[in-house]
Amino acid sequence: MIVSEQDLVIEIRDLSLPRLHKWIRLGWVKPERREGAAFFQEVDIARVRMLNDLEQALDFDDETVPLVLSLLDQIHGLRRELRNLAHAVEEQPDAVRDRIRTAYARLSET
């Protein structure tokens, strides 16, 4: 689903166009641009919802939000890396996967 900024403001309660433009200007949200208009994909919409919650419900300020966003982006990046690693391990022969499982169990005990 892709929505325009006007539709996004209608969809998300308490979101104003000036606040959305501020987040875009600060680089906290990076919509797709078509003929000068901003369009938001599902991942962007989720980020806008989160930003709205951080500012409205949790009262985070403009200095705290970038830190939270950075930490969340790092977590998502690590999850992607772990998922890729798990897929790479799945492609290995049974004997290699067993050695990896054994080594992981040993390392997890410490």
N, C-alpha and C positions, 0 to 999 in steps of 0.2 A: 504494500500500500504506500503510495506517495501522495503527500498533501501539500497544499500551498501554505504560506505563512498565515494567510487570513483564516483558512480552515483550521489550522493548528491552534490559533488564538481562540477560535470558537470552541474547539474540542477540549481544551485544557482550561479548567476553571481557574480564575485568578491570574491568568497569564495575559499580559498586555503586549501590544506590538512594540512599544519602546523597550520593554525589558527583553523581549526576544531579540530585537536589533542590537541591544547592548551585548548580549551573550554571543551573538554572531561576530560583532566587532572585536570582542575580547578573544575570539577563537575557541570559546567553550563549546560551541555548536558550529558545525561546518556543513551547511546544506548544499545541495546540488544547485547549480545556477543554470537557468535556461532563459535566454533573452532578457537578462537582467532581473529575473524573478527568482526567489528562493523556493526550493521544493525540498521536503523532508521525507526521508525514508524511515522505515520502522525503527532502525537503530537510533536515528536522530530524534524521533518522537520520544523514544524511551529516555534519551539523555535530557531532552527538554523537560519531561515529566520529573526526572530526578532533580534537575536544577531548580525547578519550581518548588519541589518539596524541600530542598535544602534551604532555599531562601524564605519560603512562606511558612512552612510547618516547623522547621528547625531553627530559623532565624540566623542562618550562617551569613557572614558578611563577605564582601568582595575580596578580602584577603584570605579567608579560610576556604572558599569554594575552589580556587585553583589547586590547593593542596589536596583536598578531597578528590577532585577529578584526577589528579596525577596518580594518587594511590589506587583509585579504582581502575584507571587505565593500565597500571602495572599489574594489578590482579588479573584483569582480562587477558593481558599479554602472556602472563605466566600460565594461565589456564589453557590458552591456545598452544603454547609450547609443550605443556604436559600431554595434551591431547595428541599432538603430532608425535611425541616420543612414544606414547602408548601404541599408536598405529604402527610406528616403526618396529617396536618390539613384537607386535602381533604378526608381522611379516617374517619374523625369524623362525628358523627350524625349532622343533620342540626342545631339543637339547639346549639350545641357546636360551630360549625362554625359561627353561627350568633353572639354568644357572643364574639368570637375571633375577628370577623370583627368590632363589636362595640368598643371593647377595643382598637383595632389597630387604628380606626378612632379617638378615643379620644386621644390616645397618639401621634398621628401624628399632632394634632392641637397645641401641645405645642412646 
